Amino acid sequence: MLKFIGTHYFFQLPSVHSFFDKIVADLAIRKNVLVLLPEGIDLEVIREQFRFHLYNQNLSIEDVYLDGNEGKLSPIITLNEQLDFEWKTPNSPRTVSNIKHLKTMADVIHIEGLENKSKEVSLEWIKFYDSWSVFCQQYSYTEPFPGALCIIIHASKLIPLIPSSSVNISVHWWWGFPSSLEIKLLCRMQFGNDAFSCYNRWHEFIISSISGGDIFLADYLWENIHNNSDIIMKSLCAFTDEKKMWKSGIFDTIVKDIVNNSIKQECKNQSIAPPQKFYNLWVYGALYWTPEYGIETSTALIVSLGYLEEFKHRLWRGQAELIIPIIDSARLMICKQFTITYGYDWPTRWECSLLQDKLDSVQKNPMSCQLGHIKYILKKYMQSDWNYLRLVSLLHSIRNRLAHYCPITYQDFDELCSEIELNL
């Protein structure tokens, strides 16, 4: 499913683990389940994880395969052929209400193969959930209780007639995970003991900001995230080129509305499913929601549509989150060292050119002195501390660029880390 990011790490993420736990919890109380996935998610990989979680909860599973002609038969006939029901009489009409006994003792009846059938067949199975639920409710509690039905399918097979959760069916959407924070966690798990190197910290923050909740985009950008923005954009366009529906033009208008914030604000909070107006975007893997950023369109799609300022913003926000705390930490270390060396009044000892509010602040606490004033003092009165001047100038320059929403390059960050390590 993933090339660079370990799939086993992905399934250890809290939100992904919780997704499967909720599915299993519903099945454990014999509630029929429909699991909806966007395109790009490997059904076999998801089914493997599904079985793993069932096993951990000691729930048994019986697979019903819709191979060959089974997809042309009604759901009840298909189930009978593979599970061999006992009917009330040999000549009873083959309907759910005429089932006398189930020979299978499985907790879960898993329907597999609908992805290869028509949309009409898939919808027929979804409608069958209601009949099966009524049958289960009427079943004698003195006998083994019928297993719950479970279908795991790409949502494109059901659009636009996707059912809502009800008393008879619990619908689980692959939506709202992983978070940007969990993409960072994946990077850290992947890098192990070397996670805090300059190279890997950049990787962690920038890839999580650009990919948001799109694990496949994060994996695609894995080897290119340290390049300049032009190369990253080429990679994003190449990612889009592999998505036939993204290039069809059907998403252009709604993506424009999302990027321009005209409909984004109504979708700030998490929901169990994507808003209906965005179904097609989500179905084809072009939309995600994260706690950090809310609803967003894939960065690859927005670049291919020419929204380069939005791309620059997503690049910048990851850099700002990473670098601004590093810059402020370095500033504090410099202030502390100057206070030890020159005394508590070092920010105003030689010259009081600060505005009154800033003057009052540094007189009360020299640790509040900002980079601009430190740079000025170093240039004019502390020529002997020339080694600090280069560092402070670099800190000041990068801080100012980020403060004005201008992304920097990895080479800038690498130089900054080297100067901090050399002088502090």
DRENTOR-460797 format. One line per 5 residues: number of its first residue (from 1); their letters; for each residue x, y, z of N, C-alpha, C. Coordinates in steps of 0.2 Angstrom, whole numbers, plus 5000, padded with zeros to 4 digits. Example, Ala and Ser with C-alpha at 12.3 -4.5 7.8 and 13.67 -1.06 7.14 Angstrom:
1	as	5066 4972 5039 5062 4978 5039 5066 4984 5039  5064 4989 5035 5068 4995 5036 5064 5000 5039
//
This chain:
1	mlkfi	5004 4994 5000 5000 5000 5000 5004 5006 5000  5010 5006 5004 5014 5012 5004 5021 5010 5002  5025 5014 4999 5032 5012 4996 5037 5014 5001  5037 5020 5004 5042 5022 5009 5040 5022 5016  5034 5023 5018 5032 5023 5025 5030 5016 5026
6	gthyf	5032 5013 5032 5030 5006 5034 5023 5006 5035  5020 5001 5031 5012 5000 5032 5011 4998 5039  5015 4994 5042 5014 4992 5049 5014 4998 5054  5018 5003 5052 5018 5009 5057 5011 5013 5056  5009 5013 5050 5003 5017 5048 4997 5014 5052
11	fqlps	4996 5007 5052 4991 5004 5056 4992 5004 5064  4997 5006 5066 4998 5007 5073 4996 5014 5075  4994 5019 5071 4992 5025 5073 4986 5025 5077  4985 5029 5082 4979 5029 5086 4973 5030 5082  4972 5034 5078 4966 5036 5074 4964 5030 5070
16	vhsff	4969 5027 5067 4968 5021 5062 4966 5015 5066  4969 5014 5072 4967 5009 5077 4960 5009 5079  4958 5016 5081 4952 5017 5083 4946 5016 5078  4948 5017 5072 4943 5016 5066 4941 5008 5066  4946 5004 5066 4945 4997 5066 4941 4995 5073
21	dkiva	4943 4997 5078 4940 4996 5085 4933 4997 5085  4931 5003 5082 4924 5005 5082 4920 5000 5077  4923 4998 5072 4920 4993 5067 4918 4986 5071  4923 4984 5074 4923 4978 5078 4918 4978 5084  4918 4984 5087 4913 4985 5092 4906 4984 5090
26	dlair	4904 4987 5084 4898 4987 5081 4896 4979 5079  4901 4976 5076 4900 4969 5074 4899 4965 5081  4902 4966 5086 4902 4962 5092 4895 4962 5095  4891 4968 5094 4884 4968 5096 4879 4966 5091  4882 4963 5086 4878 4960 5080 4874 4966 5076
31	knvlv	4878 4971 5075 4875 4977 5071 4879 4976 5064  4875 4976 5059 4878 4976 5052 4882 4982 5050  4887 4981 5047 4892 4986 5046 4894 4987 5038  4894 4993 5036 4896 4995 5030 4902 4999 5030  4908 4997 5028 4914 5001 5028 4916 5004 5021
36	llpeg	4916 5011 5021 4917 5015 5015 4924 5017 5014  4927 5016 5009 4934 5018 5008 4934 5022 5001  4939 5027 5001 4940 5031 4995 4945 5027 4990  4945 5029 4984 4949 5025 4979 4956 5026 4981  4960 5021 4980 4967 5021 4982 4969 5017 4988
41	idlev	4964 5016 4992 4965 5012 4998 4964 5004 4996  4969 5000 4997 4969 4993 4995 4964 4989 4999  4959 4987 4996 4954 4983 5000 4957 4977 5003  4962 4973 5000 4965 4967 5003 4969 4969 5010  4972 4975 5009 4976 4977 5015 4971 4978 5021
46	ireqf	4966 4982 5019 4961 4984 5025 4957 4978 5027  4956 4973 5023 4953 4967 5025 4957 4963 5030  4964 4963 5028 4968 4959 5032 4968 4962 5039  4969 4969 5040 4968 4972 5046 4962 4971 5050  4956 4971 5046 4950 4970 5049 4950 4963 5052
51	rfhly	4953 4958 5049 4953 4951 5052 4957 4951 5058  4963 4955 5058 4967 4955 5064 4963 4958 5070  4960 4963 5069 4956 4966 5075 4950 4961 5077  4947 4958 5072 4942 4953 5074 4945 4947 5079  4951 4945 5076 4954 4940 5080 4956 4942 5087
56	nqnls	4958 4948 5088 4960 4951 5094 4954 4951 5099  4948 4952 5096 4942 4952 5101 4939 4945 5101  4942 4940 5098 4939 4933 5099 4933 4933 5095  4932 4936 5089 4926 4936 5085 4928 4931 5079  4923 4927 5077 4925 4923 5072 4922 4926 5065
61	iedvy	4924 4923 5060 4922 4926 5053 4920 4921 5048  4915 4922 5044 4914 4917 5039 4913 4922 5032  4917 4920 5027 4918 4924 5021 4913 4921 5016  4909 4926 5013 4905 4924 5007 4908 4927 5001  4910 4924 4996 4914 4926 4990 4909 4927 4985
66	ldgne	4909 4933 4982 4904 4934 4976 4908 4933 4969  4910 4927 4968 4914 4925 4962 4909 4923 4957  4911 4923 4951 4907 4920 4945 4900 4923 4945  4895 4918 4946 4888 4919 4945 4885 4922 4951  4888 4921 4957 4885 4923 4963 4883 4931 4963
71	gklsp	4887 4935 4959 4885 4942 4959 4878 4943 4956  4876 4938 4952 4870 4939 4948 4864 4936 4952  4865 4933 4957 4860 4930 4962 4858 4935 4967  4852 4934 4970 4850 4938 4975 4854 4937 4981  4855 4941 4986 4859 4940 4992 4857 4934 4996
76	iitln	4850 4933 4997 4848 4927 5001 4850 4921 4997  4850 4920 4991 4852 4914 4987 4859 4913 4988  4863 4919 4987 4870 4918 4987 4872 4916 4994  4869 4918 5000 4871 4916 5006 4869 4909 5007  4863 4907 5005 4861 4900 5006 4866 4895 5002
81	eqldf	4868 4897 4996 4873 4892 4993 4879 4891 4997  4882 4896 5000 4888 4896 5004 4888 4894 5011  4882 4896 5014 4881 4895 5021 4876 4889 5023  4872 4887 5018 4868 4881 5018 4863 4882 5024  4858 4886 5023 4853 4888 5028 4848 4881 5028
86	ewktp	4845 4881 5034 4840 4876 5035 4833 4880 5035  4829 4878 5030 4823 4881 5029 4817 4878 5033  4812 4882 5034 4806 4880 5038 4803 4874 5035  4802 4874 5028 4800 4868 5024 4805 4867 5018  4805 4861 5015 4809 4861 5009 4807 4865 5003
91	nsprt	4801 4867 5003 4798 4871 4998 4797 4878 4999  4799 4880 5005 4798 4887 5007 4801 4892 5002  4798 4897 5001 4801 4902 4997 4807 4905 5000  4812 4906 4996 4819 4907 4998 4819 4915 5000  4816 4916 5006 4817 4923 5009 4819 4923 5016
96	vsnik	4822 4928 5018 4825 4928 5025 4820 4926 5030  4813 4928 5030 4808 4926 5035 4807 4918 5035  4809 4915 5030 4808 4907 5030 4814 4903 5032  4819 4907 5034 4825 4903 5037 4823 4900 5044  4825 4894 5045 4823 4891 5051 4829 4891 5056
101	hlktm	4835 4889 5053 4841 4889 5057 4847 4890 5053  4852 4893 5056 4859 4895 5053 4864 4889 5055  4867 4886 5050 4872 4881 5052 4879 4884 5054  4880 4891 5051 4886 4894 5053 4886 4897 5060  4891 4896 5064 4892 4899 5071 4896 4905 5071
106	advih	4898 4908 5065 4902 4914 5065 4899 4920 5067  4903 4924 5071 4900 4931 5073 4899 4936 5068  4903 4935 5062 4903 4940 5057 4903 4936 5050  4898 4938 5046 4897 4936 5039 4900 4941 5035  4906 4940 5032 4910 4945 5028 4908 4944 5020
111	iegle	4905 4949 5017 4904 4949 5010 4910 4951 5006  4913 4947 5002 4919 4949 4998 4918 4948 4991  4920 4953 4987 4919 4953 4980 4915 4958 4977  4911 4962 4981 4906 4967 4978 4910 4972 4974  4916 4973 4975 4920 4978 4971 4921 4976 4964
116	nkske	4920 4970 4962 4920 4967 4955 4913 4967 4952  4908 4969 4956 4901 4968 4953 4899 4975 4951  4893 4975 4948 4890 4982 4946 4887 4986 4952  4886 4992 4951 4883 4996 4957 4877 4994 4959  4873 4991 4954 4866 4989 4956 4866 4983 4960
121	vslew	4871 4978 4959 4872 4973 4964 4874 4975 4971  4879 4980 4971 4881 4982 4977 4875 4985 4981  4871 4989 4978 4865 4992 4981 4860 4987 4984  4859 4982 4980 4855 4976 4982 4857 4973 4988  4864 4972 4989 4866 4970 4995 4865 4975 5001
126	ikfyd	4866 4981 5000 4865 4986 5005 4857 4986 5008  4853 4985 5003 4846 4985 5005 4844 4979 5009  4848 4973 5007 4847 4967 5011 4848 4967 5018  4853 4972 5020 4854 4973 5027 4848 4974 5031  4843 4977 5029 4837 4979 5033 4833 4972 5034
131	swsvf	4833 4968 5029 4829 4961 5030 4833 4957 5035  4840 4957 5034 4844 4953 5038 4843 4955 5046  4843 4962 5047 4842 4964 5053 4836 4962 5057  4830 4963 5053 4824 4960 5055 4824 4953 5057  4827 4949 5053 4828 4942 5054 4832 4941 5061
136	cqqys	4837 4944 5062 4841 4944 5068 4837 4946 5074  4833 4951 5074 4829 4953 5079 4824 4948 5081  4822 4944 5077 4816 4939 5078 4819 4932 5080  4826 4932 5080 4829 4925 5081 4828 4923 5088  4827 4917 5089 4827 4914 5096 4833 4915 5100
141	ytepf	4833 4917 5106 4839 4918 5110 4842 4912 5113  4838 4906 5112 4840 4900 5114 4845 4897 5109  4845 4899 5103 4850 4897 5098 4855 4901 5097  4861 4899 5093 4866 4903 5092 4864 4909 5088  4866 4915 5090 4863 4921 5086 4866 4922 5080
146	pgalc	4863 4924 5075 4865 4925 5068 4871 4930 5068  4876 4929 5063 4882 4934 5063 4879 4940 5059  4883 4945 5061 4882 4952 5058 4885 4952 5051  4882 4955 5046 4884 4956 5040 4890 4962 5040  4895 4961 5036 4900 4966 5035 4902 4967 5028
151	iiiha	4902 4973 5025 4904 4974 5018 4909 4979 5018  4915 4978 5016 4921 4983 5015 4921 4985 5008  4920 4991 5006 4920 4992 4999 4922 5000 4997  4924 5001 4991 4926 5008 4989 4919 5011 4988  4918 5017 4991 4912 5021 4991 4910 5023 4983
156	sklip	4915 5023 4979 4913 5024 4972 4908 5019 4969  4907 5013 4972 4902 5008 4970 4895 5010 4972  4895 5015 4977 4888 5016 4979 4886 5023 4978  4890 5028 4976 4889 5035 4975 4884 5035 4969  4878 5039 4970 4877 5044 4975 4872 5041 4981
161	lipss	4870 5035 4980 4865 5032 4985 4868 5028 4991  4873 5032 4994 4876 5030 5000 4871 5030 5006  4870 5024 5010 4865 5025 5015 4868 5028 5021  4864 5030 5026 4866 5033 5032 4866 5028 5037  4869 5029 5043 4869 5024 5049 4862 5024 5051
166	svnis	4859 5019 5053 4852 5018 5056 4853 5012 5061  4847 5010 5064 4846 5005 5068 4848 4998 5065  4848 4998 5058 4850 4992 5055 4857 4991 5052  4860 4997 5052 4866 4997 5048 4871 5003 5052  4877 5001 5053 4882 5006 5055 4887 5007 5049
171	vhwww	4887 5013 5047 4892 5015 5041 4898 5019 5044  4904 5016 5042 4910 5018 5044 4914 5021 5038  4916 5027 5039 4919 5031 5033 4926 5032 5035  4931 5030 5030 4938 5032 5030 4939 5039 5030  4938 5043 5035 4937 5050 5035 4940 5053 5042
176	gfpss	4944 5058 5041 4946 5062 5047 4952 5059 5050  4956 5055 5047 4962 5052 5049 4966 5050 5043  4973 5050 5044 4977 5052 5050 4977 5059 5050  4979 5062 5056 4980 5069 5057 4987 5071 5055  4988 5077 5054 4994 5080 5052 4999 5078 5058
181	leikl	4997 5078 5064 5002 5076 5069 5004 5069 5069  4999 5064 5066 5001 5057 5065 5005 5056 5060  5005 5060 5054 5010 5060 5049 5017 5061 5052  5017 5066 5056 5024 5068 5060 5026 5061 5064  5021 5058 5067 5023 5052 5071 5025 5047 5067
186	lcrmq	5022 5046 5061 5025 5041 5056 5032 5042 5054  5033 5049 5053 5040 5050 5051 5045 5048 5057  5043 5050 5063 5047 5049 5068 5048 5041 5069  5043 5037 5069 5043 5030 5069 5048 5027 5064  5047 5030 5058 5051 5028 5052 5059 5029 5053
191	fgnda	5060 5035 5056 5068 5037 5057 5071 5034 5063  5067 5032 5068 5070 5029 5074 5074 5034 5078  5080 5031 5080 5085 5035 5084 5087 5042 5080  5087 5042 5074 5089 5048 5070 5084 5053 5069  5078 5052 5072 5072 5057 5071 5074 5064 5072
196	fscyn	5079 5066 5076 5079 5073 5078 5085 5076 5074  5088 5073 5069 5093 5077 5065 5089 5082 5061  5094 5087 5059 5091 5093 5055 5087 5090 5049  5090 5086 5045 5087 5083 5039 5080 5080 5041  5080 5076 5046 5073 5072 5048 5068 5077 5051
201	rwhef	5070 5082 5055 5065 5086 5057 5062 5090 5052  5066 5093 5047 5063 5096 5041 5058 5091 5038  5060 5085 5037 5056 5080 5033 5049 5080 5037  5049 5079 5043 5044 5078 5048 5039 5083 5047  5041 5089 5048 5036 5095 5048 5034 5097 5041
206	iissi	5038 5097 5036 5036 5099 5030 5031 5094 5026  5033 5088 5027 5029 5083 5023 5022 5083 5027  5022 5084 5033 5015 5083 5036 5011 5089 5035  5014 5095 5034 5010 5101 5032 5008 5101 5025  5012 5098 5020 5010 5098 5013 5005 5093 5012
211	sggdi	5006 5087 5015 5001 5081 5014 4995 5082 5018  4995 5085 5024 4989 5085 5028 4988 5078 5030  4982 5076 5028 4980 5069 5030 4980 5064 5025  4984 5066 5020 4984 5061 5014 4991 5057 5014  4990 5051 5017 4995 5047 5018 4999 5045 5011
216	flady	4995 5044 5006 4998 5042 5000 5002 5048 4997  5000 5054 4998 5004 5060 4995 5010 5060 4999  5010 5059 5006 5016 5059 5010 5021 5054 5008  5018 5048 5006 5023 5043 5004 5026 5045 4997  5022 5048 4993 5024 5050 4986 5030 5055 4986
221	lweni	5029 5060 4991 5034 5065 4992 5040 5063 4996  5040 5057 4999 5045 5055 5004 5052 5057 5002  5054 5056 4995 5061 5057 4993 5063 5064 4990  5057 5068 4990 5058 5075 4987 5057 5081 4991  5055 5080 4997 5053 5085 5002 5059 5090 5004
226	hnnsd	5065 5088 5003 5071 5093 5004 5073 5097 4998  5070 5096 4992 5071 5100 4986 5068 5106 4987  5070 5111 4982 5067 5117 4982 5059 5117 4980  5056 5122 4980 5048 5122 4979 5046 5120 4972  5051 5122 4967 5049 5120 4960 5049 5113 4959
231	iimks	5054 5110 4962 5054 5102 4961 5049 5099 4965  5047 5101 4971 5041 5099 4975 5035 5099 4971  5034 5105 4968 5028 5106 4964 5028 5101 4958  5033 5100 4954 5033 5095 4949 5031 5088 4951  5034 5087 4957 5032 5080 4960 5024 5080 4962
236	lcaft	5021 5085 4964 5014 5086 4965 5010 5085 4959  5013 5088 4954 5009 5088 4947 5010 5081 4944  5015 5077 4945 5016 5071 4943 5011 5066 4947  5010 5067 4953 5005 5064 4958 4998 5064 4955  4997 5071 4953 4990 5072 4950 4989 5068 4943
241	dekkm	4995 5068 4939 4994 5065 4933 4992 5057 4933  4993 5054 4939 4991 5047 4940 4984 5047 4942  4981 5052 4943 4974 5052 4945 4969 5054 4939  4966 5050 4936 4962 5051 4930 4956 5056 4932  4953 5055 4937 4947 5059 4939 4949 5066 4941
246	wksgi	4955 5067 4944 4957 5073 4946 4958 5078 4940  4960 5075 4934 4962 5079 4928 4956 5080 4923  4950 5077 4926 4944 5077 4921 4941 5084 4921  4942 5088 4926 4939 5095 4926 4933 5096 4931  4931 5090 4933 4924 5090 4937 4925 5093 4944
251	fdtiv	4931 5093 4946 4932 5096 4953 4934 5103 4953  4935 5106 4947 4938 5113 4947 4934 5118 4951  4928 5119 4950 4924 5124 4953 4924 5123 4961  4922 5117 4963 4922 5116 4971 4929 5117 4974  4934 5115 4971 4941 5116 4973 4942 5124 4974
256	kdivn	4940 5127 4969 4941 5135 4969 4937 5137 4976  4931 5135 4977 4927 5137 4983 4931 5136 4989  4934 5130 4990 4937 5128 4996 4943 5132 4997  4947 5133 4992 4953 5136 4992 4952 5144 4994  4947 5146 4991 4945 5153 4993 4941 5154 4999
261	nsikq	4940 5149 5003 4937 5149 5009 4930 5151 5009  4926 5150 5003 4919 5152 5003 4915 5147 5006  4917 5141 5007 4913 5135 5010 4917 5132 5015  4923 5134 5017 4927 5130 5021 4925 5131 5028  4923 5137 5030 4922 5138 5037 4916 5134 5040
266	ecknq	4911 5132 5036 4906 5128 5039 4908 5120 5040  4914 5119 5039 4917 5112 5039 4923 5112 5044  4923 5116 5049 4929 5116 5053 4929 5110 5058  4923 5108 5060 4923 5103 5065 4923 5096 5062  4925 5091 5066 4926 5084 5064 4919 5081 5063
271	siapp	4918 5077 5058 4911 5074 5057 4913 5066 5056  4908 5062 5056 4910 5055 5055 4910 5053 5048  4908 5058 5043 4908 5057 5036 4910 5064 5033  4912 5064 5027 4913 5070 5023 4906 5073 5021  4906 5080 5021 4900 5083 5019 4897 5080 5012
276	qkfyn	4891 5080 5011 4888 5077 5005 4891 5080 4999  4891 5087 4999 4893 5091 4994 4900 5089 4991  4904 5086 4996 4911 5084 4994 4912 5077 4993  4907 5073 4992 4907 5066 4992 4912 5064 4986  4911 5067 4980 4915 5065 4974 4923 5066 4975
281	lwvyg	4924 5072 4979 4931 5074 4980 4934 5069 4985  4930 5067 4990 4933 5062 4995 4934 5055 4992  4929 5053 4988 4928 5046 4985 4935 5045 4981  4937 5050 4977 4943 5050 4973 4949 5052 4976  4949 5052 4983 4955 5054 4987 4958 5061 4986
286	alywt	4954 5066 4985 4956 5072 4984 4954 5077 4990  4951 5074 4995 4949 5078 5000 4951 5075 5007  4952 5078 5012 4954 5076 5019 4952 5081 5024  4951 5078 5030 4950 5083 5036 4955 5081 5041  4958 5086 5044 4963 5085 5050 4961 5090 5055
291	peygi	4962 5088 5062 4961 5093 5067 4965 5099 5066  4971 5099 5063 4975 5105 5063 4973 5110 5057  4970 5107 5052 4969 5111 5046 4961 5111 5044  4957 5107 5047 4950 5106 5044 4950 5103 5038  4945 5105 5034 4944 5102 5027 4949 5105 5022
296	etsta	4953 5101 5018 4957 5103 5013 4957 5099 5007  4958 5102 5001 4959 5098 4995 4966 5096 4995  4968 5091 4992 4975 5088 4991 4979 5094 4988  4985 5095 4991 4990 5100 4989 4992 5098 4981  4992 5092 4980 4994 5090 4973 4988 5093 4968
301	livsl	4982 5092 4970 4977 5095 4965 4977 5102 4965  4978 5106 4970 4978 5113 4970 4984 5116 4966  4990 5112 4966 4995 5115 4962 4994 5113 4955  4991 5108 4953 4989 5106 4946 4984 5111 4943  4980 5114 4948 4975 5119 4946 4978 5126 4946
306	gylee	4984 5127 4948 4987 5134 4948 4986 5138 4954  4984 5135 4960 4984 5139 4966 4990 5139 4970  4995 5142 4967 5002 5142 4970 5003 5145 4976  4999 5151 4977 4999 5154 4984 4997 5150 4989  4992 5145 4988 4990 5141 4993 4995 5136 4995
311	fkhrl	4998 5133 4989 5004 5129 4990 5010 5132 4995  5011 5138 4993 5016 5142 4997 5014 5143 5004  5008 5144 5005 5005 5144 5012 5006 5138 5016  5005 5132 5013 5005 5126 5016 5013 5124 5017  5017 5126 5013 5024 5125 5014 5027 5129 5020
316	wrgqa	5024 5136 5020 5026 5140 5025 5024 5138 5032  5018 5136 5033 5015 5134 5039 5019 5128 5043  5022 5124 5039 5026 5118 5041 5032 5121 5044  5035 5126 5040 5042 5129 5041 5041 5133 5048  5036 5137 5048 5035 5141 5054 5034 5137 5060
321	eliip	5030 5132 5060 5029 5128 5066 5036 5125 5068  5040 5123 5063 5047 5120 5065 5052 5125 5067  5052 5130 5064 5058 5135 5064 5057 5140 5069  5052 5143 5070 5051 5149 5075 5052 5147 5082  5050 5141 5084 5053 5139 5091 5060 5138 5092
326	iidsa	5063 5136 5086 5071 5135 5086 5074 5142 5087  5072 5147 5083 5074 5153 5083 5074 5157 5090  5068 5156 5093 5067 5159 5099 5071 5156 5104  5072 5149 5104 5076 5146 5109 5083 5148 5108  5086 5149 5102 5092 5152 5101 5093 5159 5104
331	rlmic	5088 5163 5103 5088 5170 5105 5088 5170 5113  5085 5166 5116 5085 5166 5123 5092 5164 5126  5095 5159 5122 5102 5157 5124 5107 5162 5124  5106 5166 5118 5111 5172 5117 5109 5177 5123  5103 5179 5124 5101 5184 5130 5104 5181 5136
336	kqfti	5104 5175 5138 5106 5172 5144 5114 5173 5144  5117 5171 5139 5124 5172 5139 5127 5179 5140  5123 5184 5136 5125 5191 5137 5124 5193 5144  5119 5191 5147 5117 5193 5154 5122 5191 5159  5125 5185 5158 5130 5182 5162 5137 5186 5161
341	tygyd	5138 5188 5154 5144 5191 5152 5144 5198 5154  5139 5202 5152 5139 5209 5152 5135 5212 5158  5131 5208 5161 5127 5211 5167 5119 5211 5164  5115 5213 5169 5108 5213 5168 5106 5218 5164  5110 5224 5163 5108 5230 5159 5110 5230 5152
346	wptrw	5113 5224 5150 5117 5224 5144 5112 5227 5138  5106 5226 5137 5102 5228 5132 5102 5236 5131  5103 5240 5137 5102 5247 5137 5109 5250 5140  5114 5246 5141 5120 5249 5144 5123 5254 5139  5123 5253 5133 5127 5258 5128 5122 5263 5125
351	ecsll	5116 5261 5124 5112 5265 5120 5104 5264 5122  5100 5269 5123 5093 5268 5124 5089 5270 5118  5090 5267 5113 5086 5269 5106 5080 5265 5105  5078 5261 5110 5072 5257 5109 5066 5261 5111  5060 5260 5108 5054 5263 5109 5052 5261 5117
356	qdkld	5048 5266 5120 5047 5266 5127 5044 5259 5129  5040 5256 5126 5037 5250 5128 5042 5244 5128  5046 5244 5123 5051 5239 5122 5057 5240 5127  5058 5247 5128 5063 5249 5133 5061 5246 5140  5055 5248 5142 5052 5245 5149 5053 5238 5149
361	svqkn	5052 5234 5144 5052 5227 5144 5059 5224 5145  5064 5227 5142 5070 5224 5142 5074 5226 5149  5071 5232 5152 5074 5234 5158 5072 5230 5164  5065 5227 5163 5063 5222 5168 5066 5215 5167  5067 5214 5160 5069 5207 5159 5073 5207 5153
366	pmscq	5080 5206 5153 5084 5207 5147 5083 5201 5143  5080 5195 5145 5078 5190 5141 5073 5191 5136  5069 5197 5136 5064 5199 5131 5067 5203 5126  5074 5204 5126 5077 5208 5120 5076 5204 5114  5074 5207 5108 5073 5204 5102 5079 5204 5097
371	lghik	5079 5200 5092 5084 5199 5088 5087 5206 5084  5082 5210 5083 5084 5216 5079 5089 5221 5084  5087 5221 5090 5091 5225 5094 5097 5222 5096  5097 5215 5097 5103 5212 5098 5108 5212 5092  5106 5212 5086 5110 5213 5080 5113 5220 5080
376	yilkk	5109 5225 5082 5111 5232 5082 5117 5233 5087  5116 5230 5093 5121 5231 5098 5128 5227 5096  5127 5221 5093 5133 5217 5091 5137 5221 5086  5133 5224 5081 5137 5228 5076 5140 5234 5079  5137 5238 5083 5140 5244 5085 5144 5244 5092
381	ymqsd	5143 5239 5096 5146 5239 5103 5150 5233 5105  5148 5227 5101 5151 5221 5103 5155 5218 5097  5159 5222 5094 5163 5219 5088 5167 5213 5090  5169 5212 5096 5173 5206 5098 5169 5200 5098  5162 5201 5098 5158 5195 5098 5156 5193 5091
386	wnylr	5160 5194 5086 5159 5193 5079 5155 5187 5077  5157 5181 5081 5154 5175 5080 5147 5175 5081  5145 5179 5086 5138 5179 5087 5134 5183 5082  5138 5188 5079 5134 5192 5074 5132 5189 5068  5136 5184 5065 5133 5180 5060 5127 5176 5061
391	lvsll	5127 5173 5067 5122 5169 5070 5115 5173 5070  5116 5179 5074 5110 5183 5075 5108 5186 5069  5112 5188 5064 5110 5190 5058 5106 5185 5054  5108 5179 5054 5104 5173 5051 5098 5172 5054  5098 5172 5061 5092 5171 5065 5087 5177 5063
396	hsirn	5089 5183 5063 5085 5188 5061 5082 5188 5054  5086 5187 5050 5084 5186 5043 5079 5181 5041  5080 5175 5044 5075 5170 5043 5069 5171 5047  5069 5174 5053 5063 5175 5057 5059 5180 5053  5062 5186 5050 5058 5191 5046 5055 5188 5040
401	rlahy	5058 5183 5037 5055 5180 5031 5049 5176 5033  5050 5172 5038 5044 5168 5040 5038 5173 5043  5040 5178 5046 5035 5183 5049 5031 5186 5043  5034 5187 5037 5031 5189 5031 5028 5184 5026  5027 5178 5029 5024 5172 5025 5028 5170 5019
406	cpity	5035 5171 5020 5039 5169 5014 5043 5162 5016  5042 5157 5013 5045 5151 5014 5052 5151 5013  5056 5147 5016 5063 5147 5015 5065 5140 5012  5071 5139 5011 5073 5132 5008 5076 5128 5013  5077 5122 5012 5080 5117 5016 5088 5119 5018
411	qdfde	5091 5122 5012 5098 5124 5013 5098 5130 5018  5093 5134 5018 5093 5139 5023 5093 5136 5030  5088 5131 5031 5087 5128 5038 5093 5125 5040  5097 5121 5035 5103 5117 5037 5108 5122 5039  5109 5128 5036 5114 5133 5038 5112 5135 5045
416	lcsei	5106 5137 5046 5104 5139 5053 5106 5134 5058  5104 5128 5057 5106 5122 5062 5113 5122 5063  5117 5123 5058 5124 5122 5059 5127 5128 5063  5124 5134 5061 5127 5140 5065 5125 5139 5072  5119 5137 5074 5117 5136 5081 5121 5131 5084
421	elnl	5122 5126 5081 5127 5120 5084 5134 5123 5085  5136 5127 5081 5143 5129 5081 5144 5135 5087  5139 5139 5088 5140 5144 5092 5136 5144 5099  5132 5139 5100 5128 5139 5106 5129 5132 5109
//
